[in-house]
């Protein structure tokens, strides 16, 4: 299964209350459960020096991914 994980990274800008604004980026993570997707996202975030937090994790309704790695026959000339 694939999950859409939204991660908020702190920026140098601040909101009205003085809290850092978040830049929200979305990542697709392959995992068996929401818990596993959350753990993978957390490990991914640990490699970044910016402050960050996982904002949401949602199951994606994807049948398959068509790309060079999974289906190279469609990319041959």
Backbone as a printed PyTorch tensor [residue, N CA C, xyz], in Angstrom:
tensor([[[  0.8390,  -1.1810,   0.0000],
         [  0.0000,   0.0000,   0.0000],
         [  0.8860,   1.2470,   0.0000]],

        [[  0.3020,   2.3080,  -0.4660],
         [  1.0090,   3.5760,  -0.4920],
         [  0.2640,   4.5770,   0.3840]],

        [[  1.0320,   5.4040,   1.0560],
         [  0.4770,   6.4220,   1.9470],
         [  1.0270,   7.7860,   1.5570]],

        [[  0.1760,   8.7970,   1.6020],
         [  0.5820,  10.1730,   1.3700],
         [  0.8550,  10.7970,   2.7310]],

        [[  2.1080,  11.1320,   2.9780],
         [  2.5250,  11.6890,   4.2630],
         [  2.8680,  13.1590,   4.0540]],

        [[  2.2450,  14.0210,   4.8160],
         [  2.5360,  15.4490,   4.7690],
         [  3.4520,  15.7820,   5.9400]],

        [[  4.6020,  16.3760,   5.6080],
         [  5.5820,  16.7580,   6.6240],
         [  5.7270,  18.2730,   6.5960]],

        [[  5.6800,  18.8880,   7.7600],
         [  5.8600,  20.3320,   7.8800],
         [  7.2660,  20.6510,   8.3450]],

        [[  7.9930,  21.4230,   7.5430],
         [  9.3550,  21.8520,   7.8840],
         [  9.3200,  23.3070,   8.3460]],

        [[  9.9920,  23.5880,   9.4480],
         [ 10.0400,  24.9570,   9.9550],
         [ 10.8320,  25.8430,   8.9980]],

        [[ 10.3470,  27.0840,   8.8250],
         [ 11.0380,  28.0680,   7.9970],
         [ 11.5430,  29.2000,   8.8920]],

        [[ 12.2590,  30.1340,   8.3000],
         [ 12.7760,  31.2770,   9.0520],
         [ 11.6860,  32.3010,   9.3660]],

        [[ 10.5600,  32.2290,   8.6620],
         [  9.4590,  33.1630,   8.8770],
         [  8.6520,  32.7560,  10.1000]],

        [[  7.9980,  33.7560,  10.7080],
         [  7.1700,  33.4900,  11.8800],
         [  5.7450,  33.9550,  11.6290]],

        [[  4.7920,  33.2990,  12.2960],
         [  3.4000,  33.7280,  12.1960],
         [  3.1510,  34.8480,  13.1990]],

        [[  1.9060,  35.2690,  13.3420],
         [  1.5560,  36.3910,  14.2310],
         [  1.8950,  36.1330,  15.6840]],

        [[  1.8590,  34.8870,  16.0820],
         [  2.1200,  34.5610,  17.4840],
         [  3.5910,  34.2530,  17.7670]],

        [[  4.4430,  34.3740,  16.7430],
         [  5.8650,  34.1490,  16.9410],
         [  6.3320,  32.7240,  16.7110]],

        [[  5.4290,  31.8450,  16.3020],
         [  5.8100,  30.4690,  15.9940],
         [  6.3520,  30.3810,  14.5730]],

        [[  7.3080,  29.4940,  14.3270],
         [  7.8360,  29.3770,  12.9550],
         [  6.7710,  28.8490,  11.9960]],

        [[  6.7480,  29.4270,  10.8040],
         [  5.8210,  28.9460,   9.7760],
         [  6.3370,  27.6180,   9.2440]],

        [[  5.4060,  26.7860,   8.7980],
         [  5.7670,  25.4810,   8.2670],
         [  5.6270,  25.4570,   6.7540]],

        [[  6.6140,  24.8600,   6.0990],
         [  6.5250,  24.5670,   4.6740],
         [  6.0450,  23.1180,   4.5880]],

        [[  4.8660,  22.9040,   4.0300],
         [  4.2770,  21.5680,   3.9900],
         [  4.6470,  20.8740,   2.6790]],

        [[  5.3130,  19.7260,   2.8030],
         [  5.6920,  18.9320,   1.6420],
         [  5.0560,  17.5560,   1.7490]],

        [[  4.7030,  16.9880,   0.6070],
         [  4.0280,  15.6930,   0.5800],
         [  4.9660,  14.6300,   0.0170]],

        [[  4.9330,  13.4550,   0.6460],
         [  5.7600,  12.3240,   0.2400],
         [  4.8830,  11.0880,   0.1220]],

        [[  5.1700,  10.2620,  -0.8670],
         [  4.4890,   8.9790,  -0.9910],
         [  5.4110,   7.9240,  -0.3970]],

        [[  4.8790,   7.1610,   0.5410],
         [  5.6620,   6.1420,   1.2430],
         [  4.9680,   4.7970,   1.0770]],

        [[  5.7380,   3.7800,   0.6860],
         [  5.1960,   2.4280,   0.5870],
         [  5.3300,   1.7700,   1.9540]],

        [[  4.2200,   1.2800,   2.4850],
         [  4.2160,   0.6430,   3.8020],
         [  2.9920,  -0.2540,   3.9130]],

        [[  3.0010,  -1.1430,   4.8900],
         [  1.8730,  -2.0490,   5.1090],
         [  0.7940,  -1.4350,   6.0000]],

        [[  1.1880,  -0.5230,   6.9030],
         [  0.2340,   0.0740,   7.8340],
         [  0.5430,   1.5610,   7.9950]],

        [[ -0.4070,   2.2840,   8.5790],
         [ -0.1910,   3.7020,   8.8900],
         [  0.9840,   3.8410,   9.8620]],

        [[  1.0520,   2.9230,  10.8190],
         [  2.1370,   2.9720,  11.8010],
         [  3.4970,   2.8280,  11.1220]],

        [[  3.6100,   1.9000,  10.1910],
         [  4.8810,   1.7210,   9.4820],
         [  5.2150,   2.9570,   8.6460]],

        [[  4.2200,   3.5420,   7.9910],
         [  4.4450,   4.7560,   7.2020],
         [  4.9190,   5.8950,   8.0980]],

        [[  4.3500,   5.9950,   9.2960],
         [  4.7550,   7.0250,  10.2490],
         [  6.1980,   6.8180,  10.7070]],

        [[  6.5730,   5.5700,  10.9630],
         [  7.9400,   5.2570,  11.3900],
         [  8.9350,   5.5720,  10.2820]],

        [[  8.6140,   5.1990,   9.0470],
         [  9.5030,   5.4840,   7.9130],
         [  9.6570,   6.9930,   7.7350]],

        [[  8.5530,   7.7340,   7.8240],
         [  8.6100,   9.1900,   7.6980],
         [  9.4620,   9.8000,   8.8030]],

        [[  9.3460,   9.2740,  10.0060],
         [ 10.1280,   9.7740,  11.1340],
         [ 11.6200,   9.5460,  10.9090]],

        [[ 11.9780,   8.3730,  10.4030],
         [ 13.3870,   8.0850,  10.1020],
         [ 13.9010,   8.9870,   8.9850]],

        [[ 13.0480,   9.2600,   7.9980],
         [ 13.4120,  10.1610,   6.9080],
         [ 13.6620,  11.5720,   7.4370]],

        [[ 12.7690,  12.0320,   8.3130],
         [ 12.9080,  13.3770,   8.8980],
         [ 14.1440,  13.4960,   9.7740]],

        [[ 14.5640,  12.3940,  10.4050],
         [ 15.7170,  12.4250,  11.3130],
         [ 16.9990,  12.8120,  10.5870]],

        [[ 17.0620,  12.5830,   9.2870],
         [ 18.2550,  12.9310,   8.5100],
         [ 18.3190,  14.3850,   8.1080]],

        [[ 17.3460,  15.1800,   8.4880],
         [ 17.2850,  16.5960,   8.1100],
         [ 17.5630,  17.4610,   9.3300]],

        [[ 18.3350,  18.5290,   9.1470],
         [ 18.6830,  19.3940,  10.2790],
         [ 17.5620,  20.3700,  10.6340]],

        [[ 16.6080,  20.5720,   9.7290],
         [ 15.4970,  21.4870,  10.0100],
         [ 14.5280,  20.8530,  11.0020]],

        [[ 13.8620,  21.6810,  11.7730],
         [ 12.7970,  21.1910,  12.6330],
         [ 11.6310,  20.7570,  11.7630]],

        [[ 10.9960,  19.6590,  12.1220],
         [  9.8980,  19.1690,  11.2910],
         [  8.9240,  18.3580,  12.1320]],

        [[  7.7470,  18.1230,  11.5540],
         [  6.7440,  17.2880,  12.1960],
         [  5.8810,  16.6410,  11.1220]],

        [[  5.4300,  15.4220,  11.3880],
         [  4.4760,  14.7680,  10.4880],
         [  3.1100,  15.3750,  10.7580]],

        [[  2.4770,  15.8600,   9.7170],
         [  1.1930,  16.5290,   9.8660],
         [  0.0420,  15.5630,   9.6120]],

        [[  0.1720,  14.7370,   8.5670],
         [ -0.9020,  13.7910,   8.2770],
         [ -0.3640,  12.5840,   7.5210]],

        [[ -1.0910,  11.4830,   7.6450],
         [ -0.8080,  10.2530,   6.9160],
         [ -2.1370,   9.7580,   6.3660]],

        [[ -2.2190,   9.5970,   5.0470],
         [ -3.4630,   9.1540,   4.4260],
         [ -3.1810,   8.0350,   3.4360]],

        [[ -4.0370,   7.0410,   3.4200],
         [ -3.9050,   5.9250,   2.4880],
         [ -4.2170,   6.4170,   1.0780]],

        [[ -3.3840,   6.0120,   0.1210],
         [ -3.5840,   6.4060,  -1.2660],
         [ -4.1740,   5.2340,  -2.0430]],

        [[ -5.1410,   5.5310,  -2.8570],
         [ -5.7710,   4.4980,  -3.6840],
         [ -5.0250,   4.3980,  -5.0100]],

        [[ -3.8790,   3.7150,  -4.9880],
         [ -3.0590,   3.5470,  -6.1860],
         [ -3.0460,   2.0700,  -6.5500]],

        [[ -3.4040,   1.7710,  -7.7810],
         [ -3.4060,   0.3870,  -8.2530],
         [ -1.9760,  -0.0810,  -8.5250]],

        [[ -1.2180,   0.7220,  -9.2580],
         [  0.1750,   0.3870,  -9.5260],
         [  0.9060,   1.6580,  -9.9380]],

        [[  2.2170,   1.5840,  -9.9200],
         [  3.0380,   2.7090, -10.3350],
         [  3.7170,   2.3250, -11.6390]],

        [[  3.5300,   3.1450, -12.6510],
         [  4.1380,   2.9000, -13.9480],
         [  5.3590,   3.8070, -14.0390]],

        [[  6.5190,   3.1920, -13.9880],
         [  7.7670,   3.9320, -14.1140],
         [  8.8300,   3.0140, -14.7000]],

        [[ 10.0330,   3.5480, -14.8920],
         [ 11.1180,   2.7840, -15.5160],
         [ 11.4920,   1.5520, -14.7050]],

        [[ 11.4050,   1.6330, -13.3940],
         [ 11.8120,   0.5230, -12.5440],
         [ 10.7710,  -0.6050, -12.5360]],

        [[  9.5100,  -0.2560, -12.3960],
         [  8.4560,  -1.2520, -12.2730],
         [  7.9780,  -1.8110, -13.6040]],

        [[  7.9460,  -0.9800, -14.6190],
         [  7.4310,  -1.3960, -15.9300],
         [  8.3440,  -0.8650, -17.0380]],

        [[  9.5640,  -1.3870, -17.1460],
         [ 10.5040,  -0.8560, -18.1400],
         [ 10.0690,  -1.1160, -19.5810]],

        [[  9.2030,  -2.0970, -19.8050],
         [  8.7910,  -2.4140, -21.1790],
         [  8.0530,  -1.2620, -21.8560]],

        [[  7.4290,  -0.3870, -21.0770],
         [  6.7170,   0.7650, -21.6660],
         [  7.6520,   1.8900, -22.0410]],

        [[  8.8880,   1.8310, -21.6070],
         [  9.8410,   2.9080, -21.8460],
         [ 10.8780,   2.5600, -22.9060]],

        [[ 10.8390,   1.3400, -23.4170],
         [ 11.7750,   0.9410, -24.4620],
         [ 11.3810,   1.5950, -25.7670]],

        [[ 12.3870,   1.9360, -26.5460],
         [ 12.1110,   2.5820, -27.8390],
         [ 12.1050,   1.5810, -28.9450]]])
